[in-house]
Amino acid sequence: MSATEILSALDRIHGTVSVIGSMNADYTVTAQRLPGPGETITGGPLQLLPGGKSGNQAAAAAKIGATVRMFGAVGSDSNADFLLEQLENAGVDVSNVRRVLGPSGTTVIVVDADGENIIVYSPGSNAQVTVDYVQSMKDELVSSSVLGLCLESPIETVTAAARMCHEAGVKVLLNDSPFTPTIPAELIEASDVLLVNEHEMAQLLGIDEPDNDDWDGFDWENAADRMAEYGFKEAIVTLGGDGSVVLDTAAQPGQRVVRIAPVKIDAVDTTGCGDSFMGTVLAGLASGFSLQDAARLASYVSAYAATGYGAQASYGTAAQIKAKFA
């Protein structure tokens, strides 16, 4: 498919998405290179930017046209108002977000001259997204087409939300990030699609990574079988600058493994690019797209995000993304 054909899907985004999880204030500084252990280096001005994996995913989905509701908790600090305001500006409904005592979630991020980063996460209010809270939001949650989850919230809360929505017929997309190699069986059973990167996939399935990072020669058919044995019939494996792979063991022969080509771009900052990919897949699935088509579109949306600094701050609208790659 041509870029024009893929990007035309942005005109058909219309679905309803719920996202449960983290909202973080990202304290971001750029430096020529990343520091080593025990090393002090000089960086540029410190920036405060909106982030959090779940907040990022919600913002990305909303900015390209999905109807998005955010669920989670912010603190009693000034960062709480900042985070909610930024999500509202992106078009996200934040009316169901809890306010709790204490600090909001935060991250400290260093970005080098090549756009690579290191991140330290402090959960803050994100740790107070409880099972009781999720249960109190049942009516709002089950009215969406798709639910997006990551693991920056307590695992019991994530599992309860997945089970509730899955039983109501809502498609559940789980991002195993921050990575855990031991996803609870109940969460696996209640999730429809898994999103991981190539290194996370290898650890999760106990598969050796290819020599010289040669994912082109990797046995993806075996990975699809192993993924199904683990409990996921559908999955997307992201490969950074090498695109992604869609695994669908229920598909016709020849379609079980589909490689999605990367979109080449001069990256400025890769912070939040994976979340913009996830947010696009959420919006695509909610709009009736196949997993393959949602992943193809996500390649362009996440590539656009790499051209700006920060996570949500770098995300584009449908019009901006189409103009960039037209």
Disulfide bonds with the S-S distance in Angstrom:
none
